Amino acid sequence: MAFKPLHDRVLVRRVESDEKTSGGLIIPDSAKEKPAEGEVVSVGSGAKDDDGERIAMDVKAGDKILFGKWSGTEITLDGEELLIMKESDILGIVS
């Protein structure tokens, strides 16, 4: 895939959630919520401050992240559904 986000944007692949509850019940697709967890695929070079200097990104490709339920714009690249969002939409990095 030849796609690089610009500025402070991040390309994210959603991580699929479990299909069973802790009690063993299977959750049908119609009842599942879209996961708010993902893996960073690619990051931009960072936003610029008032002096024109780049602000370093806090996330990097491969990081597992949490983001808001309505964050990002869904796109399809090479048949895969991905999200593009600003770094500020990311709530945290999961270690």
SVG drawing of the C-alpha trace seen along z (x, -y; Angstrom):
<svg xmlns="http://www.w3.org/2000/svg" viewBox="-28 -32 39 52">
<polyline fill="none" stroke="black" stroke-width="0.4" points="0.0,0.0 1.5,-3.3 -0.3,-5.8 1.3,-8.3 -0.9,-10.6 0.0,-14.3 0.8,-16.6 -0.6,-15.3 -2.9,-12.6 -2.7,-8.8 -3.8,-5.8 -5.4,-3.2 -6.5,0.4 -9.3,1.4 -8.6,4.4 -11.5,6.8 -13.2,7.4 -14.0,10.8 -17.0,12.6 -17.8,14.2 -18.6,12.7 -16.7,13.7 -19.7,16.1 -19.3,17.8 -22.2,16.2 -21.6,15.5 -22.3,11.9 -24.0,11.6 -22.6,9.1 -25.8,7.0 -25.2,6.4 -21.5,5.7 -20.2,2.1 -17.3,1.0 -14.2,1.4 -12.5,-1.8 -9.1,-0.1 -6.7,0.1 -3.2,0.4 -1.3,-2.5 -0.4,-1.6 1.3,-4.9 1.8,-8.4 2.3,-11.8 5.4,-14.0 3.7,-16.1 2.0,-19.5 3.9,-22.7 4.0,-25.2 3.8,-29.0 7.6,-29.2 7.3,-26.6 9.0,-23.8 7.7,-20.3 6.0,-19.0 7.0,-15.3 4.3,-12.7 3.7,-10.7 2.6,-7.6 4.4,-5.4 3.5,-2.6 2.7,0.6 1.4,-1.1 -1.9,0.2 -4.2,-2.7 -7.6,-3.7 -9.7,-6.3 -13.1,-7.9 -16.2,-6.1 -16.8,-8.7 -13.2,-9.5 -11.7,-9.5 -12.9,-9.1 -13.4,-5.6 -11.6,-4.8 -11.0,-1.7 -7.4,-1.1 -6.6,2.1 -9.9,3.6 -9.2,3.0 -11.2,0.7 -9.1,-1.8 -9.5,-5.0 -7.7,-8.4 -7.7,-10.5 -5.8,-13.4 -3.4,-12.5 -5.5,-14.5 -8.4,-12.1 -6.2,-9.3 -7.0,-8.8 -4.0,-6.7 -1.5,-4.0 -2.1,-0.5 1.0,1.3"/>
</svg>
